[in-house]
Amino acid sequence: MPAEATLLLDNLETIGSPQLWTITVAALVALLALDFMLTRRPHEVRIREAVGWSVFYLALPLVFGVYVWLSFGSGVATEFFTGYVVEKSLSVDNLFVFMLLLSAFAVPTALAQRVLLYGIIGALVLRAIFIALGAAVLQSGTWAFLLFGGILIVTAGKILKDALSGKEQEVDISSMRTIRLLRRFMPVTDDYRGSRLVVREGGRRALTPLALAIVAVFATDIVFAVDSVPAVYGVTEDPFLVFATNAFALLGLRALYFVLRSVLAKLRHLNHGLGIILAFIGIKLVLHWAHGVWTWVPEIPTPVSLGAIVAILATVTLTSVYANRRDAKPAPLATAGRTSGR
Protein backbone atom coordinates (compact mmCIF):
# COMPACT_ATOMS: atom_id res chain seq x y z
CA MET A 1 0.00 0.00 0.00
CA PRO A 2 1.42 3.48 -0.86
CA ALA A 3 2.70 5.57 2.03
CA GLU A 4 0.07 8.23 1.32
CA ALA A 5 -2.73 5.66 1.63
CA THR A 6 -1.28 4.41 4.90
CA LEU A 7 -1.23 7.98 6.19
CA LEU A 8 -4.90 8.36 5.29
CA LEU A 9 -5.80 5.30 7.34
CA ASP A 10 -3.75 6.54 10.28
CA ASN A 11 -5.89 9.69 10.29
CA LEU A 12 -8.98 7.65 11.23
CA GLU A 13 -8.29 8.26 14.92
CA THR A 14 -11.37 9.55 16.67
CA ILE A 15 -11.67 12.56 18.99
CA GLY A 16 -14.26 10.56 20.93
CA SER A 17 -12.66 9.29 24.12
CA PRO A 18 -14.54 6.59 26.08
CA GLN A 19 -15.71 9.30 28.48
CA LEU A 20 -17.01 11.51 25.66
CA TRP A 21 -18.78 8.56 24.03
CA THR A 22 -20.38 7.65 27.36
CA ILE A 23 -21.56 11.20 28.04
CA THR A 24 -22.90 11.61 24.49
CA VAL A 25 -24.82 8.31 24.47
CA ALA A 26 -26.18 8.96 27.99
CA ALA A 27 -27.37 12.43 26.94
CA LEU A 28 -28.95 10.96 23.81
CA VAL A 29 -30.82 8.30 25.80
CA ALA A 30 -31.99 10.94 28.29
CA LEU A 31 -33.34 13.17 25.51
CA LEU A 32 -35.12 10.23 23.85
CA ALA A 33 -36.62 9.26 27.22
CA LEU A 34 -37.83 12.84 27.64
CA ASP A 35 -39.37 12.73 24.18
CA PHE A 36 -41.06 9.44 25.03
CA MET A 37 -42.55 10.96 28.18
CA LEU A 38 -43.83 13.93 26.19
CA THR A 39 -45.60 11.60 23.75
CA ARG A 40 -46.94 9.25 26.44
CA ARG A 41 -50.30 10.97 26.36
CA PRO A 42 -51.29 11.43 22.71
CA HIS A 43 -52.18 15.04 21.95
CA GLU A 44 -52.22 17.37 19.01
CA VAL A 45 -48.97 19.35 18.96
CA ARG A 46 -49.53 23.08 18.75
CA ILE A 47 -47.18 25.28 16.77
CA ARG A 48 -45.87 27.09 19.86
CA GLU A 49 -44.80 23.81 21.48
CA ALA A 50 -43.20 22.57 18.25
CA VAL A 51 -41.28 25.81 17.68
CA GLY A 52 -39.97 25.81 21.25
CA TRP A 53 -38.59 22.29 20.99
CA SER A 54 -37.22 22.95 17.50
CA VAL A 55 -35.25 25.94 18.78
CA PHE A 56 -33.94 23.81 21.66
CA TYR A 57 -32.77 21.02 19.34
CA LEU A 58 -31.19 23.53 16.93
CA ALA A 59 -29.31 25.17 19.81
CA LEU A 60 -27.82 21.85 21.02
CA PRO A 61 -25.51 21.27 17.99
CA LEU A 62 -24.41 24.92 18.11
CA VAL A 63 -23.36 24.53 21.74
CA PHE A 64 -21.68 21.21 20.98
CA GLY A 65 -19.90 22.75 17.98
CA VAL A 66 -18.50 25.52 20.17
CA TYR A 67 -17.25 22.87 22.62
CA VAL A 68 -15.56 20.97 19.76
CA TRP A 69 -14.01 24.23 18.50
CA LEU A 70 -12.57 25.11 21.92
CA SER A 71 -11.41 21.56 22.69
CA PHE A 72 -10.17 20.26 19.34
CA GLY A 73 -9.70 23.29 17.08
CA SER A 74 -11.46 25.01 14.22
CA GLY A 75 -10.72 22.26 11.68
CA VAL A 76 -12.60 19.58 13.60
CA ALA A 77 -15.41 22.01 14.41
CA THR A 78 -15.78 22.84 10.70
CA GLU A 79 -16.05 19.13 9.93
CA PHE A 80 -18.77 18.80 12.56
CA PHE A 81 -20.81 21.76 11.32
CA THR A 82 -20.44 20.65 7.67
CA GLY A 83 -21.53 17.12 8.53
CA TYR A 84 -24.45 18.47 10.56
CA VAL A 85 -25.68 20.63 7.67
CA VAL A 86 -25.47 17.64 5.31
CA GLU A 87 -27.32 15.34 7.72
CA LYS A 88 -29.96 17.96 8.56
CA SER A 89 -30.72 18.54 4.89
CA LEU A 90 -31.03 14.78 4.29
CA SER A 91 -33.18 14.39 7.41
CA VAL A 92 -35.62 16.98 6.04
CA ASP A 93 -36.13 14.71 3.02
CA ASN A 94 -36.52 11.82 5.50
CA LEU A 95 -39.17 13.93 7.23
CA PHE A 96 -41.04 14.47 3.98
CA VAL A 97 -41.29 10.69 3.47
CA PHE A 98 -42.52 10.36 7.07
CA MET A 99 -45.21 12.88 6.20
CA LEU A 100 -46.28 10.79 3.18
CA LEU A 101 -46.39 7.63 5.34
CA LEU A 102 -48.48 9.31 8.03
CA SER A 103 -50.90 10.43 5.35
CA ALA A 104 -50.98 7.03 3.62
CA PHE A 105 -51.80 5.26 6.90
CA ALA A 106 -54.25 8.01 7.93
CA VAL A 107 -52.46 8.31 11.28
CA PRO A 108 -54.51 10.51 13.66
CA THR A 109 -52.82 13.83 14.40
CA ALA A 110 -52.60 13.00 18.11
CA LEU A 111 -50.61 9.82 17.35
CA ALA A 112 -48.30 11.34 14.72
CA GLN A 113 -45.65 12.33 17.24
CA ARG A 114 -45.48 8.78 18.62
CA VAL A 115 -44.89 7.36 15.11
CA LEU A 116 -42.23 9.99 14.47
CA LEU A 117 -40.47 9.19 17.74
CA TYR A 118 -40.31 5.48 16.91
CA GLY A 119 -39.05 6.42 13.46
CA ILE A 120 -36.30 8.59 14.92
CA ILE A 121 -35.22 5.87 17.37
CA GLY A 122 -35.11 3.36 14.50
CA ALA A 123 -33.10 5.77 12.37
CA LEU A 124 -30.58 6.32 15.18
CA VAL A 125 -30.11 2.58 15.75
CA LEU A 126 -29.68 1.88 12.04
CA ARG A 127 -27.24 4.75 11.59
CA ALA A 128 -25.19 3.55 14.56
CA ILE A 129 -24.92 0.13 12.89
CA PHE A 130 -24.00 1.61 9.52
CA ILE A 131 -21.48 3.98 11.12
CA ALA A 132 -19.73 1.04 12.81
CA LEU A 133 -19.72 -0.88 9.53
CA GLY A 134 -18.44 2.18 7.68
CA ALA A 135 -15.58 2.63 10.15
CA ALA A 136 -14.63 -1.04 9.76
CA VAL A 137 -14.67 -0.73 5.97
CA LEU A 138 -12.53 2.40 6.06
CA GLN A 139 -9.98 0.61 8.23
CA SER A 140 -9.71 -2.13 5.60
CA GLY A 141 -8.34 0.22 2.94
CA THR A 142 -8.75 3.47 1.06
CA TRP A 143 -10.84 1.68 -1.59
CA ALA A 144 -13.78 2.30 0.76
CA PHE A 145 -13.73 6.00 -0.18
CA LEU A 146 -14.17 4.97 -3.82
CA LEU A 147 -17.03 2.63 -2.84
CA PHE A 148 -18.83 5.30 -0.79
CA GLY A 149 -18.30 7.86 -3.52
CA GLY A 150 -19.78 5.53 -6.13
CA ILE A 151 -22.84 4.83 -3.93
CA LEU A 152 -23.51 8.56 -3.50
CA ILE A 153 -23.02 9.39 -7.19
CA VAL A 154 -25.42 6.61 -8.26
CA THR A 155 -27.96 7.73 -5.64
CA ALA A 156 -27.59 11.35 -6.74
CA GLY A 157 -28.21 10.35 -10.35
CA LYS A 158 -31.44 8.56 -9.42
CA ILE A 159 -32.67 11.49 -7.29
CA LEU A 160 -31.88 14.05 -10.01
CA LYS A 161 -33.48 11.89 -12.71
CA ASP A 162 -36.73 11.68 -10.73
CA ALA A 163 -36.59 15.39 -9.83
CA LEU A 164 -35.96 16.57 -13.40
CA SER A 165 -38.68 14.31 -14.79
CA GLY A 166 -41.18 15.89 -12.40
CA LYS A 167 -41.82 12.57 -10.64
CA GLU A 168 -43.23 13.26 -7.20
CA GLN A 169 -42.30 11.25 -4.13
CA GLU A 170 -45.07 8.86 -3.23
CA VAL A 171 -45.64 5.94 -0.92
CA ASP A 172 -47.28 2.72 -2.11
CA ILE A 173 -48.12 0.76 1.03
CA SER A 174 -49.29 -2.30 -0.91
CA SER A 175 -45.85 -2.72 -2.50
CA MET A 176 -43.98 -2.78 0.83
CA ARG A 177 -42.81 -6.33 1.48
CA THR A 178 -42.64 -5.85 5.25
CA ILE A 179 -46.26 -4.71 5.38
CA ARG A 180 -47.45 -7.57 3.18
CA LEU A 181 -45.51 -10.05 5.34
CA LEU A 182 -47.06 -8.72 8.54
CA ARG A 183 -50.56 -8.85 7.09
CA ARG A 184 -49.98 -12.46 6.03
CA PHE A 185 -49.01 -13.68 9.49
CA MET A 186 -51.12 -11.46 11.74
CA PRO A 187 -54.59 -9.89 11.44
CA VAL A 188 -54.84 -6.11 11.49
CA THR A 189 -57.63 -4.12 13.12
CA ASP A 190 -59.70 -1.78 10.99
CA ASP A 191 -59.19 1.20 13.27
CA TYR A 192 -56.61 2.73 15.61
CA ARG A 193 -56.70 1.78 19.29
CA GLY A 194 -54.98 4.77 20.83
CA SER A 195 -51.22 4.27 21.14
CA ARG A 196 -51.50 0.47 21.37
CA LEU A 197 -49.57 -1.59 18.82
CA VAL A 198 -51.08 -5.01 19.57
CA VAL A 199 -54.57 -5.83 20.85
CA ARG A 200 -56.54 -9.01 21.50
CA GLU A 201 -59.51 -9.37 19.18
CA GLY A 202 -61.65 -12.43 18.60
CA GLY A 203 -59.51 -14.50 20.94
CA ARG A 204 -56.25 -13.82 19.08
CA ARG A 205 -53.65 -11.07 18.94
CA ALA A 206 -53.98 -8.49 16.18
CA LEU A 207 -51.83 -5.59 15.05
CA THR A 208 -53.21 -2.06 14.89
CA PRO A 209 -52.63 0.23 11.91
CA LEU A 210 -50.24 2.15 14.20
CA ALA A 211 -47.93 -0.89 14.29
CA LEU A 212 -47.95 -1.08 10.48
CA ALA A 213 -47.14 2.63 10.19
CA ILE A 214 -44.17 2.25 12.54
CA VAL A 215 -42.84 -0.78 10.62
CA ALA A 216 -43.16 1.18 7.35
CA VAL A 217 -41.19 4.05 8.90
CA PHE A 218 -38.46 1.63 10.01
CA ALA A 219 -38.26 0.22 6.48
CA THR A 220 -37.71 3.67 4.98
CA ASP A 221 -35.08 4.38 7.67
CA ILE A 222 -32.92 1.63 6.17
CA VAL A 223 -32.92 3.33 2.76
CA PHE A 224 -31.99 6.70 4.22
CA ALA A 225 -29.21 5.21 6.37
CA VAL A 226 -27.56 3.78 3.24
CA ASP A 227 -27.30 7.31 1.77
CA SER A 228 -26.76 9.26 4.97
CA VAL A 229 -23.74 7.52 6.48
CA PRO A 230 -21.52 7.52 3.34
CA ALA A 231 -22.46 11.19 2.83
CA VAL A 232 -21.16 12.30 6.23
CA TYR A 233 -18.09 10.06 5.90
CA GLY A 234 -17.35 12.22 2.88
CA VAL A 235 -17.03 15.17 5.25
CA THR A 236 -15.23 13.57 8.20
CA GLU A 237 -13.59 10.19 8.78
CA ASP A 238 -14.08 10.42 12.55
CA PRO A 239 -16.72 7.85 13.66
CA PHE A 240 -17.59 9.93 16.73
CA LEU A 241 -18.28 13.05 14.66
CA VAL A 242 -20.27 10.96 12.17
CA PHE A 243 -22.42 9.63 15.01
CA ALA A 244 -22.78 13.06 16.65
CA THR A 245 -23.89 14.77 13.42
CA ASN A 246 -26.47 12.04 12.77
CA ALA A 247 -27.77 12.18 16.35
CA PHE A 248 -28.12 15.97 16.41
CA ALA A 249 -29.76 16.01 12.97
CA LEU A 250 -32.35 13.37 13.94
CA LEU A 251 -33.15 14.42 17.51
CA GLY A 252 -35.27 17.42 16.63
CA LEU A 253 -37.19 15.84 13.75
CA ARG A 254 -40.32 15.12 15.78
CA ALA A 255 -40.83 18.76 16.72
CA LEU A 256 -39.58 20.03 13.36
CA TYR A 257 -42.23 17.98 11.57
CA PHE A 258 -45.05 20.00 13.12
CA VAL A 259 -43.29 23.25 12.26
CA LEU A 260 -42.52 22.34 8.64
CA ARG A 261 -45.42 20.05 7.64
CA SER A 262 -47.10 22.90 5.76
CA VAL A 263 -43.78 24.01 4.27
CA LEU A 264 -42.28 20.68 3.23
CA ALA A 265 -44.57 20.26 0.24
CA LYS A 266 -43.61 23.77 -0.95
CA LEU A 267 -39.88 22.97 -1.11
CA ARG A 268 -40.38 21.63 -4.61
CA HIS A 269 -36.69 21.87 -5.52
CA LEU A 270 -35.37 20.21 -2.36
CA ASN A 271 -34.64 16.92 -4.15
CA HIS A 272 -32.72 18.79 -6.85
CA GLY A 273 -30.52 20.25 -4.13
CA LEU A 274 -30.08 16.94 -2.29
CA GLY A 275 -29.10 15.22 -5.53
CA ILE A 276 -26.47 17.88 -6.26
CA ILE A 277 -25.16 17.69 -2.67
CA LEU A 278 -24.82 13.90 -2.78
CA ALA A 279 -23.08 14.09 -6.17
CA PHE A 280 -20.72 16.78 -4.82
CA ILE A 281 -19.81 14.69 -1.76
CA GLY A 282 -19.46 11.57 -3.92
CA ILE A 283 -16.95 13.39 -6.14
CA LYS A 284 -15.17 14.65 -3.02
CA LEU A 285 -14.81 11.04 -1.78
CA VAL A 286 -13.50 9.82 -5.12
CA LEU A 287 -10.94 12.66 -5.20
CA HIS A 288 -9.99 11.82 -1.60
CA TRP A 289 -9.33 8.21 -2.62
CA ALA A 290 -7.40 9.28 -5.73
CA HIS A 291 -5.27 11.70 -3.68
CA GLY A 292 -4.19 8.79 -1.46
CA VAL A 293 -2.92 6.97 -4.57
CA TRP A 294 -1.71 9.91 -6.68
CA THR A 295 -0.76 12.91 -4.56
CA TRP A 296 -1.08 15.31 -7.50
CA VAL A 297 -4.88 14.80 -7.55
CA PRO A 298 -6.50 17.80 -5.79
CA GLU A 299 -8.84 17.44 -2.80
CA ILE A 300 -11.85 19.56 -1.84
CA PRO A 301 -11.23 21.24 1.56
CA THR A 302 -13.94 20.96 4.20
CA PRO A 303 -14.57 24.76 4.40
CA VAL A 304 -15.19 24.76 0.64
CA SER A 305 -17.61 21.83 1.09
CA LEU A 306 -19.50 23.71 3.81
CA GLY A 307 -19.80 26.82 1.64
CA ALA A 308 -20.95 24.82 -1.38
CA ILE A 309 -23.58 22.87 0.57
CA VAL A 310 -25.01 26.01 2.21
CA ALA A 311 -25.09 27.77 -1.17
CA ILE A 312 -26.92 24.83 -2.80
CA LEU A 313 -29.54 24.68 -0.03
CA ALA A 314 -30.06 28.46 -0.14
CA THR A 315 -30.42 28.37 -3.92
CA VAL A 316 -33.03 25.59 -4.02
CA THR A 317 -34.98 27.30 -1.23
CA LEU A 318 -35.06 30.59 -3.16
CA THR A 319 -35.97 28.90 -6.43
CA SER A 320 -38.77 27.00 -4.66
CA VAL A 321 -40.15 30.23 -3.20
CA TYR A 322 -39.97 31.92 -6.62
CA ALA A 323 -41.68 29.00 -8.37
CA ASN A 324 -44.47 28.92 -5.76
CA ARG A 325 -45.09 32.66 -6.11
CA ARG A 326 -45.08 32.40 -9.90
CA ASP A 327 -47.67 29.62 -9.86
CA ALA A 328 -49.79 31.50 -7.33
CA LYS A 329 -50.22 34.49 -9.64
CA PRO A 330 -53.62 34.49 -11.35
CA ALA A 331 -53.51 33.89 -15.09
CA PRO A 332 -54.31 36.99 -17.18
CA LEU A 333 -57.89 37.01 -18.40
CA ALA A 334 -58.14 36.32 -22.13
CA THR A 335 -60.99 38.82 -22.37
CA ALA A 336 -59.14 41.65 -20.67
CA GLY A 337 -59.61 44.95 -22.54
CA ARG A 338 -62.56 43.69 -24.57
CA THR A 339 -65.92 45.45 -24.54
CA SER A 340 -69.07 43.77 -23.35
CA GLY A 341 -70.36 43.73 -26.97
CA ARG A 342 -73.13 46.29 -26.47
HUCOR-V826217 format. One record per residue. N is the residue number from 0. RES is the residue in one small letter. PHI is phi in whole degrees, 0 to 359 (NA if undefined). OMEGA is omega in degrees with one decimal (NA if undefined). D_LAST is the distance of its C-alpha to the last C-alpha in Angstrom with 2 decimals. Layout:
{{N;RES;PHI;OMEGA;D_LAST} {N;RES;PHI;OMEGA;D_LAST}}
This chain:
{{0;m;NA;179.6;90.50} {1;p;302;-178.5;89.69} {2;a;298;-179.1;90.66} {3;e;295;179.5;87.06} {4;a;294;177.0;85.99} {5;t;298;179.0;88.88} {6;l;297;178.5;87.77} {7;l;299;-178.9;84.28} {8;l;290;177.7;85.76} {9;d;294;-178.1;88.00} {10;n;281;-179.3;84.92} {11;l;279;177.1;83.84} {12;e;297;-175.9;85.81} {13;t;262;174.8;83.81} {14;i;281;-175.5;83.55} {15;g;280;174.0;83.60} {16;s;287;176.9;87.08} {17;p;306;179.5;88.15} {18;q;293;-179.2;87.66} {19;l;292;175.7;84.12} {20;w;299;-178.3;83.24} {21;t;297;-180.0;84.69} {22;i;297;-177.8;82.83} {23;t;295;-179.3;79.52} {24;v;294;179.0;79.82} {25;a;297;178.1;81.01} {26;a;296;178.9;78.06} {27;l;297;178.9;75.68} {28;v;298;179.7;77.24} {29;a;297;-180.0;77.08} {30;l;292;177.6;73.36} {31;l;294;177.5;72.64} {32;a;296;177.0;74.75} {33;l;296;177.1;72.75} {34;d;299;179.9;69.50} {35;f;295;178.2;70.98} {36;m;294;-179.7;71.90} {37;l;293;-178.8;68.40} {38;t;261;-177.8;66.96} {39;r;297;176.1;69.70} {40;r;257;-178.0;67.53} {41;p;305;176.5;64.11} {42;h;205;178.2;61.32} {43;e;283;-176.4;57.81} {44;v;282;177.5;58.08} {45;r;275;-173.6;56.04} {46;i;299;-179.2;54.63} {47;r;295;178.0;57.08} {48;e;296;-178.0;60.06} {49;a;295;179.8;58.80} {50;v;296;-179.9;58.16} {51;g;301;179.3;61.61} {52;w;290;177.5;63.42} {53;s;296;178.2;61.38} {54;v;297;179.4;62.42} {55;f;299;-177.2;66.01} {56;y;285;173.0;66.07} {57;l;279;178.9;64.50} {58;a;286;-177.5;67.14} {59;l;304;-179.8;70.04} {60;p;294;176.9;69.79} {61;l;295;178.3;69.41} {62;v;296;179.1;72.63} {63;f;296;179.0;74.34} {64;g;298;176.6;73.23} {65;v;296;177.2;74.77} {66;y;300;179.6;77.98} {67;v;298;179.7;78.05} {68;w;299;-177.5;77.49} {69;l;289;-174.5;80.36} {70;s;269;-172.2;82.69} {71;f;235;175.7;82.10} {72;g;103;-175.6;80.30} {73;s;292;-178.7;76.88} {74;g;297;179.6;76.99} {75;v;294;179.1;77.35} {76;a;297;178.0;74.77} {77;t;296;175.6;72.25} {78;e;300;-179.7;72.94} {79;f;297;-177.2;72.35} {80;f;295;177.9;69.04} {81;t;296;178.0;67.81} {82;g;299;179.8;68.84} {83;y;295;179.4;67.19} {84;v;297;178.2;63.84} {85;v;299;-177.2;64.04} {86;e;294;179.7;64.99} {87;k;294;179.2;62.39} {88;s;294;176.9;59.59} {89;l;291;-180.0;60.92} {90;s;291;176.2;61.33} {91;v;295;175.7;57.64} {92;d;294;174.2;56.89} {93;n;303;-178.9;59.58} {94;l;295;179.3;57.76} {95;f;296;177.2;54.49} {96;v;293;174.8;56.37} {97;f;303;-179.3;57.91} {98;m;298;178.4;54.43} {99;l;295;179.3;53.48} {100;l;294;178.6;56.75} {101;l;300;178.8;56.26} {102;s;290;-178.0;52.84} {103;a;296;179.3;54.19} {104;f;269;-179.4;57.03} {105;a;51;-179.5;54.82} {106;v;292;177.4;57.40} {107;p;303;-177.3;56.89} {108;t;304;-178.1;56.01} {109;a;293;-179.0;59.31} {110;l;262;-175.5;61.29} {111;a;301;-177.1;59.45} {112;q;294;177.8;61.79} {113;r;291;177.4;64.85} {114;v;298;179.8;63.58} {115;l;298;-179.5;62.83} {116;l;297;176.3;66.31} {117;y;299;178.6;68.00} {118;g;297;180.0;65.92} {119;i;292;178.2;67.01} {120;i;298;177.9;70.65} {121;g;298;179.3;70.47} {122;a;297;179.0;68.94} {123;l;296;-179.8;71.72} {124;v;296;-179.2;74.45} {125;l;296;179.1;73.10} {126;r;294;177.3;72.66} {127;a;299;178.5;76.21} {128;i;295;-178.6;77.48} {129;f;293;177.7;75.53} {130;i;296;178.2;76.62} {131;a;296;177.5;80.26} {132;l;295;179.1;79.84} {133;g;297;178.4;78.12} {134;a;297;179.1;80.98} {135;a;295;179.3;83.51} {136;v;294;179.6;81.73} {137;l;297;179.3;81.59} {138;q;291;-176.8;85.31} {139;s;280;178.5;85.99} {140;g;155;-177.9;84.77} {141;t;289;177.2;82.07} {142;w;300;-179.6;80.55} {143;a;297;177.9;78.73} {144;f;298;177.9;76.44} {145;l;294;178.5;75.47} {146;l;297;179.8;74.91} {147;f;298;179.5;72.72} {148;g;298;178.7;70.78} {149;g;297;178.5;70.15} {150;i;301;-177.4;68.96} {151;l;291;-179.7;66.43} {152;i;293;177.3;65.15} {153;v;296;178.4;64.67} {154;t;298;179.4;62.93} {155;a;299;179.2;60.69} {156;g;299;179.4;59.74} {157;k;294;-179.5;58.75} {158;i;297;-178.7;56.71} {159;l;293;177.9;54.88} {160;k;298;178.8;54.26} {161;d;294;-178.1;52.63} {162;a;294;-177.5;50.66} {163;l;288;178.9;49.35} {164;s;279;180.0;48.43} {165;g;80;179.8;46.30} {166;k;288;-178.8;48.66} {167;e;274;175.4;48.54} {168;q;294;179.3;51.74} {169;e;214;-178.7;52.23} {170;v;237;177.2;55.10} {171;d;252;-176.1;56.21} {172;i;298;-175.9;58.78} {173;s;295;-178.8;59.85} {174;s;269;-179.8;60.99} {175;m;283;-176.6;63.26} {176;r;296;-178.8;66.86} {177;t;297;179.8;68.23} {178;i;292;179.3;65.86} {179;r;296;179.0;66.63} {180;l;295;179.3;70.35} {181;l;296;-179.9;70.23} {182;r;296;-178.6;68.38} {183;r;288;-174.1;71.01} {184;f;262;-179.5;73.97} {185;m;222;175.4;72.66} {186;p;290;-179.3;70.27} {187;v;234;179.2;67.24} {188;t;291;-179.6;65.94} {189;d;283;-176.0;62.40} {190;d;227;178.0;61.70} {191;y;285;178.4;62.78} {192;r;238;-177.5;65.92} {193;g;66;-179.3;65.51} {194;s;265;-178.9;67.17} {195;r;282;179.7;69.68} {196;l;263;-179.4;69.98} {197;v;229;177.5;72.37} {198;v;228;175.6;72.81} {199;r;257;-177.0;75.06} {200;e;219;-178.8;73.26} {201;g;64;178.1;74.91} {202;g;82;178.8;78.29} {203;r;222;-179.4;77.29} {204;r;285;178.6;75.70} {205;a;222;176.1;72.02} {206;l;279;172.5;69.78} {207;t;263;176.1;66.68} {208;p;303;178.1;63.36} {209;l;297;178.3;64.23} {210;a;297;179.0;67.25} {211;l;295;179.5;65.15} {212;a;298;-179.2;62.66} {213;i;293;177.4;65.57} {214;v;297;178.4;67.14} {215;a;297;177.6;63.86} {216;v;296;177.3;63.68} {217;f;301;-178.1;67.29} {218;a;297;178.1;66.51} {219;t;289;177.3;63.72} {220;d;301;-179.3;66.10} {221;i;298;-179.3;68.39} {222;v;297;-178.5;65.70} {223;f;291;178.7;64.82} {224;a;295;-179.9;68.52} {225;v;298;179.3;69.03} {226;d;276;-170.3;66.46} {227;s;292;-174.6;67.15} {228;v;295;175.8;70.91} {229;p;300;-179.5;71.10} {230;a;297;-178.0;68.25} {231;v;283;173.0;70.18} {232;y;292;174.1;73.41} {233;g;285;179.2;71.65} {234;v;260;-180.0;71.56} {235;t;218;178.6;74.99} {236;e;263;-177.0;78.04} {237;d;275;-178.3;79.35} {238;p;303;-180.0;79.18} {239;f;294;179.0;79.20} {240;l;295;177.6;76.19} {241;v;299;179.0;74.40} {242;f;295;-177.5;75.07} {243;a;297;-179.8;74.15} {244;t;296;177.8;70.78} {245;n;296;-178.5;69.93} {246;a;297;-179.2;71.10} {247;f;294;-179.5;69.16} {248;a;291;-175.5;65.98} {249;l;272;-172.6;66.18} {250;l;304;-174.2;67.44} {251;g;270;-174.9;64.22} {252;l;295;-177.8;61.94} {253;r;300;179.7;61.91} {254;a;289;-177.3;60.55} {255;l;295;178.9;58.32} {256;y;302;-176.7;56.59} {257;f;285;175.6;55.20} {258;v;278;-170.8;54.04} {259;l;258;-172.6;52.38} {260;r;300;177.8;51.19} {261;s;273;-177.2;47.58} {262;v;260;-174.3;47.98} {263;l;306;-178.1;49.90} {264;a;294;-178.5;46.97} {265;k;274;177.0;45.05} {266;l;277;-171.5;47.88} {267;r;294;-178.8;46.46} {268;h;258;-178.3;48.61} {269;l;300;-178.9;51.84} {270;n;295;173.9;53.31} {271;h;301;-178.8;52.67} {272;g;295;-179.8;54.71} {273;l;295;177.2;57.44} {274;g;297;179.3;57.81} {275;i;294;179.7;58.25} {276;i;297;179.8;60.71} {277;l;296;176.9;62.80} {278;a;295;179.3;62.88} {279;f;300;-178.9;63.92} {280;i;291;176.3;66.72} {281;g;300;177.2;67.77} {282;i;296;177.9;68.20} {283;k;300;179.0;70.07} {284;l;293;178.7;72.48} {285;v;297;177.4;73.08} {286;l;295;179.0;73.83} {287;h;297;176.6;76.11} {288;w;297;-177.3;78.03} {289;a;297;179.1;78.23} {290;h;295;177.4;79.50} {291;g;290;179.6;82.37} {292;v;262;177.9;83.40} {293;w;237;-173.3;82.55} {294;t;296;-178.7;82.65} {295;w;284;178.2;80.69} {296;v;287;-177.4;77.51} {297;p;288;173.9;75.36} {298;e;246;177.3;74.33} {299;i;262;-178.9;71.25} {300;p;296;-178.9;72.42} {301;t;300;177.2;71.32} {302;p;302;177.5;69.61} {303;v;294;177.8;67.49} {304;s;299;179.6;66.64} {305;l;300;179.6;65.59} {306;g;298;-179.1;63.34} {307;a;294;-178.5;61.74} {308;i;295;178.0;61.11} {309;v;298;-179.7;59.57} {310;a;296;179.5;57.36} {311;i;296;-179.9;56.18} {312;l;296;178.4;55.37} {313;a;296;-178.4;53.54} {314;t;295;-177.9;51.51} {315;v;291;175.6;50.40} {316;t;293;-179.8;49.53} {317;l;295;179.6;47.32} {318;t;293;176.5;45.65} {319;s;294;178.4;45.03} {320;v;299;-179.7;43.44} {321;y;297;-178.9;41.23} {322;a;296;178.6;40.19} {323;n;295;178.8;39.39} {324;r;293;179.2;37.23} {325;r;297;-178.9;35.41} {326;d;288;-178.8;34.67} {327;a;281;179.9;33.61} {328;k;292;178.6;30.78} {329;p;294;179.0;27.36} {330;a;291;179.3;25.85} {331;p;297;-179.3;22.95} {332;l;292;-178.7;19.58} {333;a;293;-176.4;18.52} {334;t;264;-176.4;14.83} {335;a;300;176.4;15.83} {336;g;88;-180.0;14.14} {337;r;276;176.0;11.04} {338;t;274;-178.4;7.51} {339;s;283;176.5;5.70} {340;g;93;179.9;3.81} {341;r;276;NA;0.00}}
